[in-house]
Amino acid sequence: MSQEYLAIAIKAVQTSGDILIDYFGKLHDFRQKNQNIRDLVTEVDILSEKNIQEKIKEVFPYHAINGEEVRAQKTDSEFVWHIDPLDGTVNYSQGITLCAISIGLEKNGEIIAGATYNPFSQELFYASKGQGAFLNGKQIFVSQKKDVQDGLYAAAFSSARSTKKKNEYEIFGRMNDTTRGVLRTGSAALNLAYLACARIDGFWAKELFSWDLAAGILLVKEANGIVVCAKGLEYKLQDGVLIATNRFLGEPLVKMLVGL
């Protein structure tokens, strides 16, 4: 059954990818006319999320859906779809193609299927529980690096006011200075996907939403990685801090990120 769930997730992200590409072509004209680009991007978000909802409800009408535009409503279903119709909104609005659509399906508190798709690079990352993680049909795995200093990382700051993020900035700077570097890509979904295929070696985030993370969490786990909270325990969607990496770097990375 998990493959059926995954098939719907893949169909939804790919059809929403067409929407993102179509509207991306309109960004240039809007800039030339000095109109509010935010209105256009908001429209893209809404259209993409509506498309995803329709694809899910066609097959699973009683499943709950949780996303940026619509919050999960109480249903009798044990299933919740966490959907991000456009992760990397700022990038998209600036004409940067580092963005994605991301969908993760939760059953009784556990993510069992997920898909993340960047329509511009045509990279489709997907996974179902116990079946491995894949990029465009090829199985992927996290890196095998064993020394934190050898790693390249990505981070996502919380949405708190800058005066409350002193520790986050300090940790970012320290990690950047003592490793191969730390990236801020603007897309948590892609960060987790890149971790799953060993493009980066670790990722941490604070106070992100479930739809930012759900699909990526499963990708990393199915790629033989780990996803933990600040205490080093298995991460749950309600936890504030997420730390994801390979099995060798887990403990030392958690120690270096103390204070998030």
N, C-alpha and C positions, 0 to 999 in steps of 0.2 A: 504493500500500500504506500510505503514511503516514496517509491518511485513515481507514483501517481501525483502525490503532493509536489514532488520536485518538478515534474513536468509542467504543472500549473505555474509554479514560481518562475520557471524559465520562460514560459510563454508570456507571462505578465511583464517581466523585465525587458524582454526583447521587443515587445510591441510598444512599451513605454519608451524604449530607446529610440524608436522611430519618431515619437513626439518630440523628444529632446533635440534630435538632429534637425527636424523641420523648423522648430522655433529658433534654434541656434542661428540659422541662416537669416533670421529677421533681426538679430541683434544689431548688426551693422547699420541697417536702415534707421533703426530707432535712435542710435547714437547721432547719426547725421542730422536728425530732425530735432535733437535736443529734448526728446521726450523722456518721461520717467521710465527708466529701464526696469525699475523694481516692479512695476505693474505687469510688465511682460513676463518676468521670471516667476512672479506669483501665479500668473495664468498657466505657465508651464507646469508648475508644481501641482496645481489643482487638476489639470487635464491628465497628467500622468497618474496621479493618485486615483482619480475616477476610473481610468482605464484598468488599473490594477484591481480595484474593488470589483469591477464588472467581471473580470476574468476569474476571480476567486469565487464570487457569488454564483456564477453560472454553474459551477460544479459542486461547491460546498456552501449552499445558501445559509446554513445555520452556524457556520464558523464565525468567530469574532474577529474583527479587524482593528488593529491599533496603528495609527499613523500620525503624521504631522497635522493633517487637516481634519482627521476624524479620530476620536479616542475610542478605545475598546468599550463596547456596550455589553452589558450583562446578557449572557445567553446560557443555554443549557449545555453548550458545547465545551469540551475539554480542550479545544484547539483555539489558538490565537495567532493570527498572522501579523507580524510586525513589519510594516512597509515604509520605506523611505523613497518617495517618488523622484527625488533629486538630491543626492548627497554631494555636497560641493557646490552649493548655490552661488556663493561669492565667486568662485572660479568661473562658473558658467556665465554669470552676468558680466564678467570681465573679458569674455572671449577665450577663456582657458579651458581646454578640453579634459582637464583632470577632474572628472565627476562620474557619478554612477547612479544606477537604480539598484536598490537592495531590498530583498525580501527574505524574512526568516519565519519559519513556522514553529510555534511552541506548542507542545502537548504536555499538559500537567507539569508545567515548570521546566521542561527540557526541550531544547531546540532539536528538531528532528529533520528539518530540510531547509535549505537556503540557497539563494542565488544572488550574485552581484554582477552587474553588467555595465561596462563602459562602452556605449555604442560608437564612440569616436575611434577607439582603438580596436573595437570589435572583440574585446576580451570578455569571455563569459566564464566566471568562476562559479562552481556549484558543488554541493555536497548533500548527501543524505546520511543519516546516522548509521554507522557501521559499514558504510560502503565506500569510504575514501573521499578525497577532495580532488577536483579536476579543474583544469583550465583548457577550454576549447577541446575537451575530449581526452586530454592527456593528464594522467594522475600526477599530482604535485605533493611536495613535502616541504616542511620547514627546513631551515639550514641546520647544519651540524656543528656550528661554531661552539667552542667551549670556553672562550675567554671573552669577557664582557668588552674589553678594550678593542677587540678585533671586530666588533659588531657595528652595523649601521642601524639606526633606530628612527622611529617616528613618534611624535607626541601630539596630543590634542589638549589644549587648555580648557579649563572649565569656563562657564559663562559668567562667573562671579566678577564683581568689579575689580579692576586692576590692583587696587590697594589691598585686596584680600588674596592676591595670587603671588605674593612675594616668594613663598616657598616653591611654587611651581616654576617661577622664572629662575630661581637659584639652582634648582635641580636640573632644569633644562640646560643651563649654562655649564654646570659641572659635567653633565653627561656629554655635552657637545665637545668639551675640552679634553675629555679623557677617553674618548672612543673615536671611531671613524666619522662620527657626526650624528646629529639629530635633525630630522626633517619635520616640517609642518606642511603637509600637503593640502589641507583643507577638506579632506574626505576620510573620515574614520573607516568607512566601509572599504575603501581602496587600501588603506593602510593594513587592515587585517587580511585582505586578499593578497597583498604583496608579501606579507609575512608568511602566509600559507605556501607561497611558491618560492620562498627564500630570497626575494629581492631585498628585503630588510630582515633584521634579526630579532627585533623586538618592537613593541608598541605599548605605550601607556596613555591612558585617558582618564579624565575625572568628570563625573556628573554629566555624562552623555545620556541620550535617550535610548530606549530599547530598540527602536527602529534603526538607529545608527549602527548598532552592534550585533543584532541577532544573527544575521546571516554569516557575518565574519567570524563570530565565535565558533560556529560549527565548522567553518572552513579550516580554521586553525587546528581545532581538535582532531578533525579527520585527516589533517596533514601531519599528524603526530606531534603537534605542539601542545602547549598548555595555556590556559587562561585562568588567572587567579585574581583575587582581590588584594588589598594592601597588606593583609595579614598572611598572605601566602596560601590561603585556602581557595578552593574552587570558586570561581566567580559566578554569582547569580545576577540576573538582570536588574535587581533592585540595589545592588551594591554600588557604592559611590565611585570607587577607584578600580580600574581594570588594568591589568598588566598581562601582556601576552608575549610569548617567546618560545624558544625550543626547550627541550627537557634538560639540557645542560646548563643553560643560562638562567633558569627560573629562580633559584635561590639567591645567587649573587645579585641579580637584577632587582629583586624585591628589596634586598638590603640597601642597594644604592638609591632606591626611590623612596626610602623612608621619609615621611614628612609631607607627602602629597595630600 
